[in-house]
Amino acid sequence: MSIIKTATTSNIAPSDTRAHLLAIGYQLIAQKGFTAVGIKQILDTAGVPKGSFYHYFASKEAFGEAIINHYFTKYKNRLETIGAQDISAQQKLYDYFQSWYDTQQNGCDHEKCLVVKLSAEVADMSEPMRKVLYAGYQQTISWLAEQIKAGWADNSVPQLDNIAAESVAKRWYFAWLGASLIAKISQTNTPLAEVWQMTTTEMGR
């Protein structure tokens, strides 16, 4: 588990306070879960006064929404970086799932587990957080569908009859998200290995 360093208010410019709170909250919640982390712990770890939190966030739930939005903004940038590479669509898909396979193995830190943890935790707890998670899922599924269509067009990905690209993208994404959850529960990499084999076979590797 990574160590989260406590900052002091003297180290933080006022304009950076919101970003700093999000960064600290992101790490704490990814490690411990949303319900296990209180506002006081976030403030103590961030080294900022209580008033700073409520200046930027109306509630802990609003803070959670902001963290998820921030996560998916960064995730979108990562998808765009992969998509911009001068390689086949199949290779882009392969690189994406290879990264997922690698980062979900052997433990959990803030770079790996935020969405996996929150998916299981907040769906019935917070409607606003559920909606922003769902929007993030749809963003990723849309990107996968685009790459699948491109793979069909450049003949790097096999096309099955009567199955839409979005349907394939959903099947892959749902399988990977489920496998990531089960890998955490079982504390083995077997679920990830199974979906990795399935996905690479279906993409023609």
C-alpha positions in Angstrom: 0.0 0.0 0.0 1.3 3.4 -0.9 2.0 6.0 1.8 0.0 9.2 1.7 2.1 12.2 2.9 0.4 14.8 5.0 0.7 18.3 3.7 0.4 21.5 5.7 -1.5 24.6 4.6 1.7 26.6 4.2 2.7 24.2 1.4 -0.5 24.7 -0.6 -1.4 27.7 -2.7 -5.1 28.7 -2.3 -5.8 28.0 -6.0 -4.5 24.5 -5.6 -6.5 23.6 -2.5 -9.4 22.0 -4.4 -7.0 19.9 -6.5 -5.0 18.9 -3.4 -8.2 17.8 -1.6 -9.2 15.7 -4.7 -5.8 14.1 -4.9 -5.7 13.2 -1.3 -9.3 12.0 -1.3 -8.6 10.0 -4.5 -5.8 8.1 -2.8 -7.6 7.5 0.5 -10.9 6.3 -1.1 -9.1 4.1 -3.6 -7.2 2.4 -0.8 -10.0 2.2 1.9 -13.3 2.7 0.2 -15.8 5.6 0.3 -17.6 4.8 3.5 -14.4 4.0 5.4 -12.9 7.5 4.8 -14.3 10.4 6.7 -14.0 14.1 5.9 -11.8 14.6 9.0 -9.3 12.1 7.8 -9.2 13.8 4.4 -8.7 17.1 6.0 -6.0 15.9 8.4 -4.1 14.1 5.7 -4.4 17.1 3.3 -3.4 19.5 6.1 -6.2 22.0 5.3 -8.9 23.5 7.6 -12.5 22.2 7.5 -13.8 25.4 6.0 -11.7 24.8 2.9 -13.5 21.5 2.2 -17.0 23.1 2.4 -15.9 26.0 0.3 -15.3 23.7 -2.6 -17.7 20.8 -1.9 -21.2 20.9 -0.5 -21.0 17.4 1.0 -18.9 14.3 1.1 -21.2 12.9 -1.7 -20.4 15.9 -3.9 -16.7 15.3 -3.1 -17.1 11.7 -4.3 -18.7 12.9 -7.5 -15.9 15.3 -8.1 -13.3 12.5 -7.6 -15.0 10.2 -10.0 -15.3 13.0 -12.6 -11.6 13.8 -12.2 -10.7 10.1 -12.6 -12.6 9.7 -15.8 -11.2 12.9 -17.2 -7.7 11.5 -16.8 -8.9 8.2 -18.1 -10.3 9.8 -21.2 -6.9 11.4 -21.8 -5.3 8.0 -21.6 -7.8 6.6 -24.1 -7.1 9.4 -26.5 -3.3 8.8 -26.2 -3.8 5.1 -27.1 -6.2 6.0 -29.9 -3.7 8.5 -31.4 -1.0 5.9 -31.9 0.0 4.9 -35.4 -0.8 1.2 -34.9 -3.6 -1.1 -35.9 -6.9 -0.9 -34.1 -6.3 -4.5 -32.8 -3.0 -3.4 -31.3 -4.7 -0.4 -29.6 -7.3 -2.8 -28.1 -4.6 -5.2 -27.1 -2.5 -2.4 -25.4 -5.6 -1.2 -23.5 -6.5 -4.6 -22.0 -2.8 -5.5 -21.4 -2.6 -2.4 -19.3 -5.8 -3.3 -17.4 -4.5 -6.8 -16.9 -1.1 -5.6 -15.6 -2.4 -2.9 -13.2 -5.2 -5.0 -11.6 -2.8 -7.8 -10.6 -1.0 -8.2 -7.2 -2.6 -5.7 -4.9 -4.5 -2.5 -5.0 -3.4 1.1 -4.9 -5.0 4.4 -6.0 -3.9 4.0 -9.6 -5.6 0.7 -9.9 -8.8 0.3 -7.8 -10.9 3.4 -7.6 -13.6 2.5 -10.0 -13.5 -1.2 -9.1 -14.0 -0.4 -5.4 -16.6 2.3 -6.0 -18.6 0.2 -8.5 -19.4 -2.3 -5.8 -19.8 0.2 -3.0 -21.9 3.3 -4.1 -24.4 1.9 -6.6 -27.1 1.7 -3.9 -25.7 4.4 -1.7 -25.6 7.5 -3.9 -27.6 8.2 -7.0 -25.4 11.1 -8.2 -22.2 9.0 -7.7 -23.8 6.1 -9.5 -24.7 8.3 -12.5 -21.3 9.7 -12.8 -19.8 6.2 -12.6 -22.2 5.0 -15.3 -21.3 7.9 -17.5 -17.6 7.0 -17.2 -18.4 3.4 -18.1 -20.2 4.6 -21.2 -17.3 6.8 -22.2 -15.0 3.8 -22.1 -17.4 1.5 -23.9 -17.9 4.1 -26.7 -14.1 4.3 -27.1 -13.8 0.5 -27.3 -16.6 0.3 -29.8 -14.8 2.9 -32.0 -11.6 0.8 -31.9 -13.6 -2.4 -32.7 -15.2 -0.7 -35.8 -11.8 0.6 -36.9 -10.5 -3.0 -36.5 -13.2 -4.3 -38.7 -12.4 -1.6 -41.2 -8.7 -2.4 -41.3 -9.2 -6.2 -41.0 -7.2 -6.4 -37.8 -10.2 -7.6 -35.7 -12.4 -10.5 -36.7 -16.0 -9.5 -37.3 -18.8 -11.8 -36.1 -22.1 -11.8 -38.0 -25.0 -9.8 -36.5 -23.2 -8.5 -33.5 -22.8 -4.7 -33.2 -19.5 -3.2 -32.2 -21.1 -1.6 -29.1 -22.4 -5.0 -28.0 -18.9 -6.5 -28.3 -17.5 -3.5 -26.4 -20.0 -4.0 -23.6 -19.3 -7.7 -23.3 -15.6 -7.1 -23.0 -15.9 -4.2 -20.5 -18.5 -5.9 -18.3 -16.4 -9.1 -18.3 -13.2 -7.2 -17.3 -15.0 -5.2 -14.6 -16.5 -8.3 -13.1 -13.2 -10.2 -13.3 -11.5 -7.3 -11.5 -14.0 -7.5 -8.7 -13.7 -11.3 -8.4 -9.9 -11.0 -8.4 -10.1 -8.8 -5.4 -12.4 -11.2 -3.6 -10.5 -14.3 -4.5 -7.1 -12.6 -4.2 -5.9 -14.5 -7.3 -5.2 -13.4 -10.8 -7.2 -16.3 -12.3 -10.3 -14.2 -13.2 -8.2 -11.7 -15.0 -6.3 -14.4 -16.9 -9.6 -16.0 -18.0 -11.0 -12.7 -19.5 -7.6 -11.9 -21.0 -7.6 -15.2 -22.9 -11.2 -14.7 -24.0 -10.6 -11.1 -25.1 -7.4 -11.7 -27.0 -8.9 -14.7 -28.8 -12.0 -12.7 -29.8 -9.8 -9.8 -31.1 -7.8 -12.3 -33.3 -4.6 -12.6 -31.4 
